[in-house]
Amino acid sequence: MTRIGEIRCAVGESPTWSAAESVFYWTDIPAKRIWRLDPASGATRHWTLDQMAGCIATRAGGGLIAGMENGVFALDLGDADAAVATRLATPGADLGEGMRFNDGRCDRQGRFWAGTMFMDMAQARAVGKLYRYDGRGLSAPVVADLLTQNGLGFSPDGRTMYLSDSHPLRRMVWAFDYDLDDGVPSNRRVFADLGGEVGRPDGAAVDSDGCYWVCGNDGGYILRYTPQGKLDRKLAVPMLKPAMCAFGGKHLDQLLVTSIPSGKPEDAQWGGAVILLEPGVQGMAETPFGA
């Protein structure tokens, strides 16, 4: 395990591997910051944003696409300290005061998926929705009634979509059949119920065997589920609140894990840290948006 410098994120989220650049990107949500890591050299840098980015994915041709406070944006990262953000779409009234986009990623065809949430989780408002953004624009809500949308992932063949709700009242991961041509999920069913676990199902990644790796926020671990929904591995991490993981590296055999400080004394050293692991399996290459 390698700790990435002295980086301590307020809410480290949405790591993603850029195969074109051989670097990881992730977002620190309340800090309004995008981070980049070159794992070969260990070099890092960051860009500031005008608003919070809940999730990011790479774009074909360079830059990122992001779900932010009031819409979906293209982010261009240059030599300046600030990213240039161009709004692409917004769900309008569905993204009202106190809300923002949360977790997201591209499907295997390069369409961007992202969900919304009400930021004050204590209010437990099930107003979150899941959207698809592609060349035709932003879809109508595809999934609704979400407390804290999270855990998006796609099977290696793209025919299964995963989605979690990480709110303490839900702690659930669902699987859907996924139409490759239309980008429409159907046949929603329970994939993993974490109601009996200490941790909550936060961000996730899928490996080359089709297994689903989900961060156990509050639990200090990452869980690996087989495509049949069987738990077959529990990987302990030093932070109590791992937030999301992503495979990357030259051989896609490294796992970058972001985290959130818990505020507990036992988490003081590692809360908010970013770490790089070698779990002994290979991940799946992410399709850039618009590829």
PANUKE-434944 format. One line per 10 residues: their letters; for each residue z, x, y of C-alpha. Coordinates in steps of 0.02 Angstrom, whole numbers, plus 32768, in hexadecimal, padded with zeros to 4 digits. Example, Ala and Ser with C-alpha at 12.3 -4.5 7.8 and 13.67 -1.06 7.14 Angstrom:
# residues 2
AS	8186:8267:7F1F | 8165:82AC:7FCB
# end
This chain:
# residues 291
MTRIGEIRCA	8000:8000:8000 | 7FD4:803D:80AF | 801E:7FF9:814F | 7F9F:7FF2:81DD | 7FF1:8059:8265 | 807D:8009:82C8 | 801E:7F67:82E3 | 8093:7ED2:82EB | 8039:7E2C:8304 | 808A:7D91:834B
VGESPTWSAA	801F:7D2A:82D3 | 7FA7:7D9A:8273 | 7F1E:7D2D:8226 | 7E6D:7D1C:81E6 | 7E42:7DCB:81A8 | 7D8C:7DDE:8179 | 7D21:7E6F:813C | 7C81:7E9D:8195 | 7C10:7EF0:8115 | 7B92:7F1A:819D
ESVFYWTDIP	7C13:7F83:81FC | 7C88:7FB1:816B | 7D1F:7F73:81CE | 7DA2:7EEA:81C6 | 7DBE:7E71:8255 | 7E52:7DFC:826F | 7EA2:7D96:82F9 | 7F50:7D95:8345 | 7F54:7CE0:837B | 7FD8:7CD2:8406
AKRIWRLDPA	7FB1:7D81:8445 | 7EFB:7D48:8462 | 7EBD:7DE6:8410 | 7E38:7E1B:8392 | 7E5F:7EB6:832A | 7DE8:7F29:82CC | 7E11:7FAA:8246 | 7DA0:8030:81FE | 7DF6:804F:8156 | 7D96:80F0:8139
SGATRHWTLD	7DDF:8145:81D3 | 7E76:80D6:81F5 | 7E39:80BB:82A8 | 7E66:8016:82FC | 7E3A:7FC3:83A1 | 7E4E:7F16:83ED | 7E00:7E9E:846A | 7E55:7E1B:84D4 | 7E20:7D64:84DD | 7E32:7CDC:8560
QMAGCIATRA	7E7C:7C64:84E0 | 7EC6:7C67:8431 | 7E51:7C80:839D | 7E96:7C32:82FF | 7E0C:7C6F:828C | 7D75:7CE1:828D | 7CDE:7D0E:8223 | 7C53:7D8C:823A | 7BAB:7D5A:8284 | 7B02:7D92:8246
GGGLIAGMEN	7AC1:7E0E:82C5 | 7B6E:7E41:8300 | 7C08:7DF8:8351 | 7C79:7D6F:8312 | 7C84:7CB2:830E | 7D30:7C68:8331 | 7D90:7BC6:832E | 7DF8:7BC8:83CD | 7E63:7B56:8439 | 7DD9:7AE2:8476
GVFALDLGDA	7D44:7B02:8407 | 7CD8:7B75:83A0 | 7CA2:7C13:83FB | 7C30:7CA9:83E2 | 7C8F:7D4A:8407 | 7C32:7DE7:843D | 7C96:7E87:842E | 7C5A:7F18:8497 | 7CA3:7FB3:84E8 | 7D0C:7F4E:8562
DAAVATRLAT	7DBF:7F1E:853A | 7D99:7E63:8540 | 7D27:7E03:84CB | 7C9E:7D95:8514 | 7CB4:7CE3:84D4 | 7C28:7C61:84D7 | 7C55:7BB0:84A5 | 7BE4:7B68:841F | 7C33:7ABF:83FB | 7CD0:7A56:840F
PGADLGEGMR	7D16:79C0:83B3 | 7D47:7977:845D | 7DD7:78FB:845D | 7E04:7929:83AA | 7E3F:79D2:83EB | 7EBC:7992:846B | 7F50:79E0:84C3 | 7FC2:7A42:8450 | 7F3A:7A5F:83CE | 7EC7:7AEF:839E
FNDGRCDRQG	7E59:7B29:8311 | 7EB9:7B80:8286 | 7E70:7BC3:81E4 | 7DB5:7BDB:81C4 | 7D2A:7C3D:8172 | 7C72:7C33:8143 | 7C32:7BE7:80A2 | 7BBB:7C49:8031 | 7B27:7C05:8094 | 7B68:7C43:813D
RFWAGTMFMD	7BAA:7B9F:8183 | 7C4D:7BAD:81E4 | 7CE0:7B40:81B0 | 7D7F:7B2D:8216 | 7E0F:7AB2:8222 | 7E82:7A79:82AD | 7F3E:7A63:82B7 | 7FC6:7A28:832D | 801E:7ACA:835C | 80D1:7A86:835F
MAQARAVGKL	80E7:7A7A:82A4 | 8194:7A2F:82B7 | 8142:798D:82F0 | 80E4:7980:824A | 804F:7927:8298 | 7FC6:790E:8218 | 7F3A:7917:8299 | 7EE2:79B2:8256 | 7E2C:79A5:8220 | 7DAE:7A16:81CA
YRYDGRGLSA	7D01:7A35:8215 | 7C5F:7A8C:81E8 | 7BF7:7AE8:8269 | 7B42:7B1A:8246 | 7A98:7B1D:829A | 7AA1:7A61:82B1 | 7B44:7A6B:8311 | 7BF5:7A34:82EA | 7C0C:79B1:8263 | 7C77:7916:826D
PVVADLLTQN	7D22:7932:821C | 7D07:7955:8163 | 7DC0:7950:8130 | 7E48:78FD:8198 | 7F04:78DB:8191 | 7F33:7993:818B | 7FDA:79D5:81CA | 7FB6:7A90:81C7 | 7F05:7AB2:818A | 7EF5:7B56:812C
GLGFSPDGRT	7EB7:7BB1:8092 | 7DFB:7B9A:809F | 7D9A:7BF2:8017 | 7CFC:7BE4:7FAE | 7CDB:7C0F:7EF8 | 7C60:7C9D:7ED4 | 7BD3:7C22:7EB2 | 7C04:7BBC:7F4B | 7C14:7B1B:7EE9 | 7CD0:7B09:7EFF
MYLSDSHPLR	7D2A:7B00:7FA6 | 7DE5:7B1E:7FB6 | 7E56:7ADB:8041 | 7F12:7AE0:8059 | 7F92:7A8C:80C7 | 801C:7B0A:80E7 | 8094:7A95:8140 | 8141:7A91:80ED | 8128:79D8:80CA | 8083:79F6:806C
RMVWAFDYDL	807A:7AA3:8017 | 7FDA:7A6F:7FBF | 7F32:7ABF:7F91 | 7E9D:7A50:7F69 | 7DF5:7A75:7F1A | 7D52:7A1A:7F41 | 7CA6:7A18:7EF5 | 7C31:7A63:7F77 | 7B7B:7A35:7F95 | 7B1F:7AD8:7FB8
DDGVPSNRRV	7A8D:7A85:8011 | 7AE9:7A0C:8082 | 7B90:7A67:8095 | 7BF2:79CB:8067 | 7C91:79D0:7FFD | 7CBE:7944:7F84 | 7D30:791B:7EF1 | 7DD0:7957:7F43 | 7E58:7981:7EC5 | 7EFD:79E1:7EBD
FADLGGEVGR	7EDF:7A97:7E91 | 7F8F:7ADD:7EAC | 8031:7A87:7EDF | 80AA:7B03:7F2D | 8131:7A82:7F48 | 81A2:7ADF:7ED0 | 8183:7B8A:7F1E | 81E1:7BDD:7FAC | 8140:7C0B:8004 | 80BC:7B9C:8053
PDGAAVDSDG	8001:7BAF:802E | 7FB9:7C05:80C7 | 7F15:7C65:80D6 | 7EB1:7C95:803C | 7E26:7CFC:7FEF | 7DBC:7CEF:7F52 | 7D98:7D81:7EDE | 7CFF:7DA8:7E74 | 7D4D:7D53:7DDD | 7D58:7CB2:7E40
CYWVCGNDGG	7E15:7CBD:7E50 | 7E68:7C79:7EEC | 7EE6:7CEA:7F45 | 7F59:7C8D:7FBC | 7FE2:7CD3:802C | 808F:7C8B:800C | 80CC:7C7B:80BF | 818C:7C81:80C3 | 818C:7CC1:8010 | 8159:7D78:8022
YILRYTPQGK	80CE:7D72:7FA0 | 8017:7D4F:7F7C | 7FE9:7CDC:7EEB | 7F4B:7CED:7E83 | 7F0B:7C4E:7E2E | 7E81:7C47:7DAD | 7DEE:7BD1:7DCD | 7E48:7B56:7D5B | 7EDF:7B53:7DCF | 7F50:7BBD:7D60
LDRKLAVPML	7FC5:7C37:7DB6 | 7FA8:7CE1:7D65 | 7FEC:7D5E:7DE3 | 8073:7D69:7E68 | 8064:7E01:7ED8 | 80FC:7E2C:7F42 | 80DF:7E69:7FF4 | 8161:7EB5:806A | 8153:7E2F:80F1 | 81A0:7D82:80DE
KPAMCAFGGK	8110:7D27:8130 | 8068:7D68:80F3 | 7FE7:7CFE:814C | 7F3A:7D24:8106 | 7EE3:7DA4:809A | 7E30:7DE4:808F | 7DD4:7E56:8017 | 7D70:7EE6:8060 | 7D4C:7F9E:8056 | 7CB3:7FF6:8011
HLDQLLVTSI	7CCD:7FAB:7F64 | 7D25:7F0B:7F9E | 7DBF:7F45:7F41 | 7E36:7F4E:7FD5 | 7E9F:7EBA:800F | 7ED2:7EAF:80C6 | 7F6A:7E41:80E5 | 7FA3:7E03:8190 | 804D:7DB8:81B5 | 80C0:7D5D:822C
PSGKPEDAQW	8170:7D95:825F | 81F4:7D23:8212 | 827F:7D53:828A | 82F3:7D76:81F7 | 8351:7E1D:81F4 | 830D:7E4A:8149 | 825C:7E37:818D | 8275:7E9F:822A | 8216:7F37:81EA | 817F:7EDE:819F
GGAVILLEPG	816D:7E36:81F8 | 80C6:7E32:8252 | 8086:7ECF:81FC | 7FD8:7EE3:81B5 | 7FC8:7F38:810B | 7F3C:7F72:8099 | 7F4F:7F62:7FDC | 7EE9:7F8F:7F43 | 7F0D:7EFE:7ECB | 7E9A:7F3B:7E41
VQGMAETPFG	7E12:7EB7:7E53 | 7D76:7EA2:7EBD | 7D5B:7E1E:7F40 | 7CC1:7DBF:7F77 | 7C54:7DF2:8009 | 7C61:7D75:8097 | 7BBF:7D27:80D8 | 7BAF:7D3E:8195 | 7B94:7CA3:81FE | 7ADB:7C7D:8211
A	7AA6:7CF3:8186
# end
